[in-house]
């Protein structure tokens, strides 16, 4: 069984530093899994490294700009030796993460996680959809332990 690679993309990468601790940290140290955290702002342009914009036509809220996402996912895929890639977008609108789904994902080679919870995200890139096997929507709120 090959080592499972996680690439986690976030606009708050420091928030994910606990991934180096506890059981996940031990799994990394023992070589069972490999986790890399990427700052989406590294792919943003401009002085402020903004990764979002106002919605077209106005309205409340913000939308994510697709360009930083496409550039980051392209780089993550290019740096991976995996043949197949799975993009997982954590969203409250997603399906529940069950034990069965967790076991299925554990048999994958490369998981790319969008770690910032949002209502929805649409990545418009033929290049990405041709290179990622599937989009899985997992409800982050349902897997949090209270």
C-alpha positions as CSV (number, residue, x, y, z in Angstrom):
1,X,0.0,0.0,0.0
2,X,1.4,3.4,-1.0
3,X,1.5,6.4,1.3
4,X,-1.5,8.6,1.1
5,X,-0.7,12.2,0.2
6,X,-2.8,15.1,1.4
7,X,-2.3,18.6,-0.1
8,X,-4.4,21.1,1.9
9,X,-5.1,24.5,0.4
10,X,-6.2,27.3,2.6
11,X,-6.1,31.1,3.0
12,X,-5.3,30.5,6.7
13,X,-2.5,27.9,6.6
14,X,-1.4,28.7,10.1
15,X,-4.7,27.5,11.4
16,X,-3.7,24.0,10.3
17,X,-0.5,23.8,12.2
18,X,-2.1,21.3,14.7
19,X,-1.9,18.7,11.9
20,X,1.7,18.2,13.1
21,X,0.5,17.1,16.5
22,X,-1.2,14.1,18.1
23,X,-2.1,11.0,16.0
24,X,-1.9,12.8,12.7
25,X,1.5,14.0,13.5
26,X,2.6,10.5,14.6
27,X,1.2,9.1,11.3
28,X,3.3,11.6,9.4
29,X,6.5,10.9,11.4
30,X,6.1,7.1,10.9
31,X,5.6,7.6,7.1
32,X,2.0,6.4,6.9
33,X,0.8,9.7,5.4
34,X,2.2,12.8,3.9
35,X,0.5,16.2,4.5
36,X,1.5,19.5,2.9
37,X,-0.3,22.8,3.6
38,X,-0.4,25.5,0.9
39,X,-1.2,29.1,1.3
40,X,-3.7,30.1,-1.5
41,X,-2.5,33.7,-1.3
42,X,0.8,32.6,-2.7
43,X,-1.0,32.4,-6.1
44,X,-2.9,35.7,-5.7
45,X,-1.8,38.8,-7.5
46,X,-1.7,42.4,-6.3
47,X,-0.4,44.2,-3.2
48,X,-3.0,42.7,-0.9
49,X,-2.9,39.1,-2.3
50,X,-6.7,39.1,-2.5
51,X,-8.3,35.7,-3.4
52,X,-11.9,36.9,-3.4
53,X,-14.0,39.5,-5.2
54,X,-17.5,41.0,-5.0
55,X,-20.2,38.9,-6.7
56,X,-21.0,39.8,-10.3
57,X,-24.1,41.9,-10.4
58,X,-23.8,42.9,-6.8
59,X,-25.3,41.4,-3.7
60,X,-24.1,40.4,-0.3
61,X,-21.0,38.3,0.4
62,X,-17.9,37.6,-1.5
63,X,-16.9,35.0,-4.1
64,X,-13.6,33.2,-4.5
65,X,-11.5,34.2,-7.6
66,X,-10.9,31.1,-9.7
67,X,-7.4,32.2,-10.9
68,X,-5.5,31.5,-7.6
69,X,-7.3,28.2,-7.2
70,X,-6.5,27.0,-10.7
71,X,-2.9,28.0,-10.4
72,X,-2.5,26.4,-7.0
73,X,-4.2,23.1,-8.0
74,X,-2.1,23.0,-11.2
75,X,1.1,23.3,-9.1
76,X,0.0,20.7,-6.5
77,X,-0.9,18.2,-9.3
78,X,2.4,18.9,-11.1
79,X,4.4,18.3,-8.0
80,X,2.6,15.0,-7.3
81,X,3.8,11.6,-8.6
82,X,0.3,10.3,-8.2
83,X,-1.6,9.2,-11.4
84,X,-5.0,10.1,-10.0
85,X,-6.0,13.1,-7.9
86,X,-9.2,13.7,-5.9
87,X,-10.3,17.2,-5.1
88,X,-12.3,17.5,-1.8
89,X,-14.1,20.7,-1.1
90,X,-15.3,21.1,2.5
91,X,-18.7,22.9,2.4
92,X,-21.8,22.9,4.7
93,X,-23.8,21.9,1.6
94,X,-21.8,18.7,1.1
95,X,-22.5,15.1,1.9
96,X,-21.8,13.7,5.3
97,X,-18.4,12.1,5.9
98,X,-19.2,8.5,6.9
99,X,-16.9,5.6,7.9
100,X,-17.5,4.0,4.5
101,X,-16.5,7.2,2.7
102,X,-13.5,7.6,4.9
103,X,-12.4,4.1,4.2
104,X,-12.8,4.6,0.4
105,X,-10.8,7.9,0.6
106,X,-8.0,6.1,2.6
107,X,-7.4,3.9,-0.5
108,X,-6.8,6.9,-2.7
109,X,-3.4,8.0,-3.8
110,X,-3.7,11.8,-3.6
111,X,-6.3,14.0,-1.9
112,X,-6.4,17.7,-2.5
113,X,-8.4,19.5,0.2
114,X,-10.0,22.9,0.0
115,X,-9.8,23.7,3.7
116,X,-11.7,26.9,4.0
117,X,-15.4,26.3,4.6
118,X,-17.7,28.3,2.4
119,X,-21.2,28.1,1.0
120,X,-20.1,27.0,-2.4
121,X,-17.1,27.0,-4.7
122,X,-17.1,26.5,-8.4
123,X,-13.8,26.0,-10.2
124,X,-14.1,26.6,-13.9
125,X,-11.1,24.9,-15.5
126,X,-11.2,22.1,-18.0
127,X,-7.5,21.4,-17.2
128,X,-8.3,20.7,-13.5
129,X,-11.5,18.6,-14.2
130,X,-9.6,16.4,-16.7
131,X,-6.8,15.8,-14.2
132,X,-8.9,15.3,-11.0
133,X,-10.9,12.1,-10.8
134,X,-13.8,13.5,-8.9
135,X,-15.1,16.3,-6.7
136,X,-16.3,15.1,-3.3
137,X,-18.3,17.5,-1.1
138,X,-17.9,16.6,2.6
139,X,-19.8,18.5,5.3
140,X,-17.2,19.8,7.6
141,X,-19.7,20.8,10.2
142,X,-21.0,17.2,10.6
143,X,-17.6,15.7,11.2
144,X,-16.5,18.1,13.9
145,X,-16.6,16.5,17.4
146,X,-18.5,18.4,20.0
